[in-house]
Amino acid sequence: MKRGKKYIEAAKLVDRTQLYEVADGVALVKKTAGAKFDETVEVHIRTGCDGRHADQQIRGAVVLPHGTGKTVRVLVFAKGAKLDEALAAGADHVGGEELIPRIQKDGWLDFDVVVATPDMMGVVGRLGRVLGPKGLMPNPKAGTVTMDVTKAIKEIKAGKIEYRLDKTNIIHCPVGKASFTEEQLAENLKALTDAVVKAKPAAVKGQFLKSVTLATTMGPGVKLNPIKFQN
């Protein structure tokens, strides 16, 4: 894979053989951000889980203390008074069954998170093939299937993110922007890793967090010492 000049220069700053302490790693990641836009800082957590087993799955959500730095568009499926409640709480789009053909046939996807009241899941279920692969399907574990739409919307807008294992047992999540202070990034990272460690399945034996890597959108990965997150 061919890399650009900026990536190559940034990669020279990183010692690939070293496991960095959190403060040093965060400072280094900020230095590697060289794009003309405000890059997202992501963390990639490789776990000791085997996601093929139902008792080793991880899925949940956490509110980052400093948010993600991104404006999140929320779509709420509800009916009756809950529609008005969702609008009042700051939802970007609200509706019911009438939205199904718009999403299925017209390919409308101008939203980042979908929230649904439990009585609407029969309707939303019909969108499984569209929303599922994009990770947009509402889920009770992530707090996106709920009657308390006000709380769900406010938390999402405040910086709530969902974490889950991918097929290779890695969790990928944003923890802020390159423009955030080192303290903000470190605190967001701690909130996420604390939540993930707390969600460790009892069936997982041995070292739970195998590796923790920080990287900006366009930059190289910076490996952190995973032991530091498991105390």
TINUTOR-361294 format. One record per residue (C-alpha): residue in three letters; z, y, x; residue number from 1; chain. Coordinates in steps of 0.001 Angstrom, whole numbers, m for minus. Each point is the difference from the previous one (the first is absolute). Layout:
BEGIN
+------+---------+---------+---------+------+------+
! fipa !      c3 !      c2 !      c1 ! domi ! kevo !
+------+---------+---------+---------+------+------+
!  ALA !       Z !       Y !       X !  NUM !    A !
...
+------+---------+---------+---------+------+------+
//
This chain:
BEGIN
+------+---------+---------+---------+------+------+
! fipa !      c3 !      c2 !      c1 ! domi ! kevo !
+------+---------+---------+---------+------+------+
!  MET !       0 !       0 !       0 !    1 !    A !
!  LYS !   m1059 !    3328 !    1428 !    2 !    A !
!  ARG !    2710 !    2662 !     130 !    3 !    A !
!  GLY !    m428 !    3773 !      52 !    4 !    A !
!  LYS !    1072 !    2287 !    2841 !    5 !    A !
!  LYS !    3059 !    1259 !   m1866 !    6 !    A !
!  TYR !    1231 !   m3536 !    m662 !    7 !    A !
!  ILE !    m492 !   m1006 !    3632 !    8 !    A !
!  GLU !    1912 !    3083 !    1202 !    9 !    A !
!  ALA !    2809 !    m654 !   m2493 !   10 !    A !
!  ALA !     168 !   m3688 !     982 !   11 !    A !
!  LYS !     687 !    1029 !    3625 !   12 !    A !
!  LEU !    3308 !    1498 !   m1165 !   13 !    A !
!  VAL !    1205 !   m3350 !   m1358 !   14 !    A !
!  ASP !    1433 !   m2788 !    2158 !   15 !    A !
!  ARG !   m1080 !   m3105 !   m1915 !   16 !    A !
!  THR !    2488 !   m2189 !    1852 !   17 !    A !
!  GLN !    2983 !    2076 !   m1116 !   18 !    A !
!  LEU !    2143 !    m225 !   m3126 !   19 !    A !
!  TYR !     993 !    3608 !    m685 !   20 !    A !
!  GLU !    3272 !    1242 !   m1453 !   21 !    A !
!  VAL !    m505 !    1671 !   m3393 !   22 !    A !
!  ALA !     403 !    3606 !    1215 !   23 !    A !
!  ASP !   m2362 !    m525 !    2948 !   24 !    A !
!  GLY !   m2539 !   m1877 !   m2112 !   25 !    A !
!  VAL !     m58 !    2654 !   m2728 !   26 !    A !
!  ALA !    m437 !    2792 !    2578 !   27 !    A !
!  LEU !   m2834 !   m1935 !    1648 !   28 !    A !
!  VAL !   m1798 !    m666 !   m3294 !   29 !    A !
!  LYS !      24 !    3730 !    m758 !   30 !    A !
!  LYS !   m1582 !     641 !    3415 !   31 !    A !
!  THR !   m2827 !   m2481 !    m693 !   32 !    A !
!  ALA !   m1111 !    1850 !   m3157 !   33 !    A !
!  GLY !   m3140 !    1852 !    1031 !   34 !    A !
!  ALA !   m2109 !     151 !   m3160 !   35 !    A !
!  LYS !    m978 !    3242 !   m1697 !   36 !    A !
!  PHE !    1872 !   m1016 !   m3149 !   37 !    A !
!  ASP !    3701 !    m766 !    m520 !   38 !    A !
!  GLU !      42 !   m3710 !     780 !   39 !    A !
!  THR !    2179 !   m2423 !   m1917 !   40 !    A !
!  VAL !    2615 !   m1860 !    2057 !   41 !    A !
!  GLU !     147 !   m3651 !   m1021 !   42 !    A !
!  VAL !    2302 !   m2836 !     939 !   43 !    A !
!  HIS !   m1125 !   m3612 !     229 !   44 !    A !
!  ILE !    2847 !   m2522 !    m217 !   45 !    A !
!  ARG !    m780 !   m3607 !     907 !   46 !    A !
!  THR !    2561 !   m2272 !   m1625 !   47 !    A !
!  GLY !    1134 !   m3562 !     514 !   48 !    A !
!  CYS !    m820 !    m783 !   m3639 !   49 !    A !
!  ASP !   m2490 !   m2605 !   m1150 !   50 !    A !
!  GLY !   m1481 !    1650 !   m3079 !   51 !    A !
!  ARG !   m1527 !   m3294 !   m1147 !   52 !    A !
!  HIS !    3477 !    m902 !   m1255 !   53 !    A !
!  ALA !    1198 !    1775 !   m3135 !   54 !    A !
!  ASP !    3546 !     246 !    1394 !   55 !    A !
!  GLN !   m1241 !    1928 !    3054 !   56 !    A !
!  GLN !   m1826 !    2796 !   m1809 !   57 !    A !
!  ILE !    1080 !    3613 !     454 !   58 !    A !
!  ARG !    m826 !    2791 !   m2404 !   59 !    A !
!  GLY !    1921 !    3115 !    m855 !   60 !    A !
!  ALA !      57 !    3770 !     140 !   61 !    A !
!  VAL !    1976 !    2702 !    1764 !   62 !    A !
!  VAL !     165 !    3787 !    m281 !   63 !    A !
!  LEU !    m645 !    1560 !    3415 !   64 !    A !
!  PRO !    2485 !    2864 !     571 !   65 !    A !
!  HIS !   m2776 !    2365 !    1118 !   66 !    A !
!  GLY !   m2848 !   m1380 !   m2112 !   67 !    A !
!  THR !   m3378 !   m1074 !    1360 !   68 !    A !
!  GLY !   m1572 !    3431 !     333 !   69 !    A !
!  LYS !   m2647 !   m1055 !   m2485 !   70 !    A !
!  THR !    m496 !    1260 !   m3548 !   71 !    A !
!  VAL !     181 !   m3116 !   m2182 !   72 !    A !
!  ARG !   m1950 !    m185 !   m3260 !   73 !    A !
!  VAL !    1792 !   m2016 !   m2681 !   74 !    A !
!  LEU !   m1593 !   m1680 !   m3012 !   75 !    A !
!  VAL !    2355 !   m1111 !   m2793 !   76 !    A !
!  PHE !    m851 !   m2529 !   m2697 !   77 !    A !
!  ALA !    2276 !     629 !   m2975 !   78 !    A !
!  LYS !     m15 !     819 !   m3698 !   79 !    A !
!  GLY !    1781 !    2252 !   m2462 !   80 !    A !
!  ALA !    2828 !    2157 !    1319 !   81 !    A !
!  LYS !    m311 !   m1559 !    3465 !   82 !    A !
!  LEU !   m3393 !    1706 !     462 !   83 !    A !
!  ASP !    1589 !    3433 !    m471 !   84 !    A !
!  GLU !    2921 !   m1010 !    2241 !   85 !    A !
!  ALA !   m2413 !   m1039 !    2776 !   86 !    A !
!  LEU !   m1901 !    3287 !    m205 !   87 !    A !
!  ALA !    3228 !    1987 !      85 !   88 !    A !
!  ALA !    1109 !   m1951 !    3105 !   89 !    A !
!  GLY !   m3175 !     960 !    1883 !   90 !    A !
!  ALA !   m2387 !   m2916 !    m548 !   91 !    A !
!  ASP !   m3578 !     903 !     924 !   92 !    A !
!  HIS !   m1596 !   m2244 !   m2637 !   93 !    A !
!  VAL !    1450 !   m1714 !   m3076 !   94 !    A !
!  GLY !   m1531 !   m2232 !   m2632 !   95 !    A !
!  GLY !    m335 !   m3441 !   m1488 !   96 !    A !
!  GLU !   m2712 !   m2405 !   m1016 !   97 !    A !
!  GLU !   m2670 !    2731 !       3 !   98 !    A !
!  LEU !     219 !     128 !    3816 !   99 !    A !
!  ILE !   m1032 !   m3652 !     455 !  100 !    A !
!  PRO !   m3797 !     476 !    m299 !  101 !    A !
!  ARG !     181 !    3165 !    2098 !  102 !    A !
!  ILE !    1529 !   m1990 !    2874 !  103 !    A !
!  GLN !   m1913 !   m3271 !    m563 !  104 !    A !
!  LYS !   m3478 !    1352 !    m720 !  105 !    A !
!  ASP !     m67 !    3516 !    1417 !  106 !    A !
!  GLY !    1924 !    m875 !    3178 !  107 !    A !
!  TRP !    2502 !    2828 !    m523 !  108 !    A !
!  LEU !    2729 !    m298 !    2653 !  109 !    A !
!  ASP !    1262 !    3571 !     495 !  110 !    A !
!  PHE !    3610 !   m1124 !     410 !  111 !    A !
!  ASP !    2220 !   m1466 !    2729 !  112 !    A !
!  VAL !    2767 !   m1697 !   m2000 !  113 !    A !
!  VAL !      30 !   m1559 !   m3483 !  114 !    A !
!  VAL !    3160 !     m70 !   m2120 !  115 !    A !
!  ALA !     210 !   m1860 !   m3310 !  116 !    A !
!  THR !    2605 !    m507 !   m2689 !  117 !    A !
!  PRO !     683 !   m3738 !    m601 !  118 !    A !
!  ASP !   m1630 !     131 !   m3465 !  119 !    A !
!  MET !   m3276 !    1091 !    1636 !  120 !    A !
!  MET !    m262 !   m2827 !    2547 !  121 !    A !
!  GLY !   m2107 !   m2084 !   m2392 !  122 !    A !
!  VAL !   m2587 !    2788 !      73 !  123 !    A !
!  VAL !     332 !     707 !    3734 !  124 !    A !
!  GLY !    m318 !   m3726 !     758 !  125 !    A !
!  ARG !   m3661 !     212 !    m991 !  126 !    A !
!  LEU !    m533 !    2204 !    3061 !  127 !    A !
!  GLY !    1367 !   m2618 !    2384 !  128 !    A !
!  ARG !   m3350 !    m636 !    1694 !  129 !    A !
!  VAL !    m472 !    3707 !     702 !  130 !    A !
!  LEU !    3550 !    1133 !     807 !  131 !    A !
!  GLY !    1296 !   m3208 !    1630 !  132 !    A !
!  PRO !   m2187 !     m19 !    3145 !  133 !    A !
!  LYS !     744 !    3718 !     529 !  134 !    A !
!  GLY !    3769 !    m551 !    m194 !  135 !    A !
!  LEU !     205 !    2241 !   m3076 !  136 !    A !
!  MET !    1310 !   m2516 !   m2544 !  137 !    A !
!  PRO !    3382 !    1106 !   m1434 !  138 !    A !
!  ASN !    2843 !   m2298 !    1012 !  139 !    A !
!  PRO !    3664 !    m153 !   m1083 !  140 !    A !
!  LYS !    1171 !    m612 !    3606 !  141 !    A !
!  ALA !   m1639 !    3243 !    1092 !  142 !    A !
!  GLY !    1539 !    1852 !   m2950 !  143 !    A !
!  THR !   m3411 !     762 !   m1513 !  144 !    A !
!  VAL !     544 !   m2032 !   m3179 !  145 !    A !
!  THR !    2807 !    1868 !   m1740 !  146 !    A !
!  MET !    1045 !    1843 !   m3144 !  147 !    A !
!  ASP !    1510 !    2741 !    2181 !  148 !    A !
!  VAL !   m3320 !    1650 !     799 !  149 !    A !
!  THR !    1672 !    3290 !     963 !  150 !    A !
!  LYS !    1997 !   m1646 !    2801 !  151 !    A !
!  ALA !   m3013 !   m2010 !    1194 !  152 !    A !
!  ILE !   m2263 !    3064 !     193 !  153 !    A !
!  LYS !    2594 !    2207 !    1702 !  154 !    A !
!  GLU !     711 !   m2670 !    2650 !  155 !    A !
!  ILE !   m3702 !    m569 !     688 !  156 !    A !
!  LYS !    m640 !    3731 !     308 !  157 !    A !
!  ALA !    3037 !     310 !    2297 !  158 !    A !
!  GLY !   m1428 !   m2537 !    2445 !  159 !    A !
!  LYS !     630 !   m3480 !   m1372 !  160 !    A !
!  ILE !   m2151 !   m2607 !    1721 !  161 !    A !
!  GLU !    m534 !   m3670 !    m675 !  162 !    A !
!  TYR !     258 !   m2630 !    2718 !  163 !    A !
!  ARG !   m1338 !   m3546 !    m175 !  164 !    A !
!  LEU !   m1233 !   m2769 !    2269 !  165 !    A !
!  ASP !   m3718 !    m286 !     599 !  166 !    A !
!  LYS !   m1717 !   m3358 !     560 !  167 !    A !
!  THR !    1025 !      17 !    3676 !  168 !    A !
!  ASN !    3688 !     679 !    m846 !  169 !    A !
!  ILE !    m199 !    3610 !    1182 !  170 !    A !
!  ILE !    1280 !    3035 !   m1915 !  171 !    A !
!  HIS !   m2086 !    3192 !     353 !  172 !    A !
!  CYS !    1514 !    3290 !   m1219 !  173 !    A !
!  PRO !    m351 !    3750 !     556 !  174 !    A !
!  VAL !    3141 !    1722 !    1303 !  175 !    A !
!  GLY !   m1264 !    3589 !      78 !  176 !    A !
!  LYS !   m2506 !    2266 !    1692 !  177 !    A !
!  ALA !    m536 !     955 !    3645 !  178 !    A !
!  SER !    1136 !    3520 !    m939 !  179 !    A !
!  PHE !    3473 !   m1305 !    m972 !  180 !    A !
!  THR !    2840 !     587 !    2446 !  181 !    A !
!  GLU !    1160 !   m2918 !    2131 !  182 !    A !
!  GLU !    3248 !     m77 !   m2008 !  183 !    A !
!  GLN !   m1863 !    m194 !   m3322 !  184 !    A !
!  LEU !   m2185 !   m2871 !    1198 !  185 !    A !
!  ALA !    2991 !   m1870 !    1470 !  186 !    A !
!  GLU !    2011 !     388 !   m3228 !  187 !    A !
!  ASN !   m2917 !   m1149 !   m2153 !  188 !    A !
!  LEU !    m543 !   m2974 !    2303 !  189 !    A !
!  LYS !    3692 !    m920 !    m203 !  190 !    A !
!  ALA !     m14 !     177 !   m3813 !  191 !    A !
!  LEU !   m2972 !   m2365 !    m147 !  192 !    A !
!  THR !    1203 !   m2496 !    2606 !  193 !    A !
!  ASP !    3498 !     m73 !   m1541 !  194 !    A !
!  ALA !   m1566 !    m867 !   m3384 !  195 !    A !
!  VAL !   m2218 !   m2695 !    1531 !  196 !    A !
!  VAL !    2898 !   m1588 !    1936 !  197 !    A !
!  LYS !    2119 !      49 !   m3172 !  198 !    A !
!  ALA !   m2836 !   m1799 !   m1819 !  199 !    A !
!  LYS !    m105 !   m2825 !    2565 !  200 !    A !
!  PRO !    m439 !   m3285 !   m1879 !  201 !    A !
!  ALA !    2833 !   m2489 !     557 !  202 !    A !
!  ALA !   m2577 !   m2692 !     812 !  203 !    A !
!  VAL !   m1181 !    1850 !    3137 !  204 !    A !
!  LYS !    1631 !   m1356 !    3158 !  205 !    A !
!  GLY !     m61 !    1411 !    3526 !  206 !    A !
!  GLN !   m1095 !    3517 !     904 !  207 !    A !
!  PHE !   m1012 !    1853 !   m3162 !  208 !    A !
!  LEU !   m1809 !    3026 !    1449 !  209 !    A !
!  LYS !   m2381 !   m1337 !    2636 !  210 !    A !
!  SER !   m1560 !    3371 !     864 !  211 !    A !
!  VAL !      84 !    3615 !   m1184 !  212 !    A !
!  THR !   m2986 !    2182 !     927 !  213 !    A !
!  LEU !    m504 !    3705 !    m761 !  214 !    A !
!  ALA !   m3449 !    1580 !       7 !  215 !    A !
!  THR !   m1788 !    3071 !   m1296 !  216 !    A !
!  THR !   m3194 !    m333 !   m2066 !  217 !    A !
!  MET !   m2253 !     349 !    3047 !  218 !    A !
!  GLY !    2412 !    m802 !    2821 !  219 !    A !
!  PRO !    1151 !   m3054 !    1977 !  220 !    A !
!  GLY !    2979 !   m2115 !    m983 !  221 !    A !
!  VAL !    3429 !     650 !    1531 !  222 !    A !
!  LYS !    2258 !   m3059 !       3 !  223 !    A !
!  LEU !    3662 !     575 !    m829 !  224 !    A !
!  ASN !    2882 !   m2328 !     853 !  225 !    A !
!  PRO !     346 !   m2121 !   m3178 !  226 !    A !
!  ILE !    3558 !   m1092 !     862 !  227 !    A !
!  LYS !    1196 !    3587 !    m603 !  228 !    A !
!  PHE !    m872 !    m254 !   m3694 !  229 !    A !
!  GLN !    1841 !   m3228 !    m673 !  230 !    A !
!  ASN !    3557 !     986 !     862 !  231 !    A !
+------+---------+---------+---------+------+------+
//
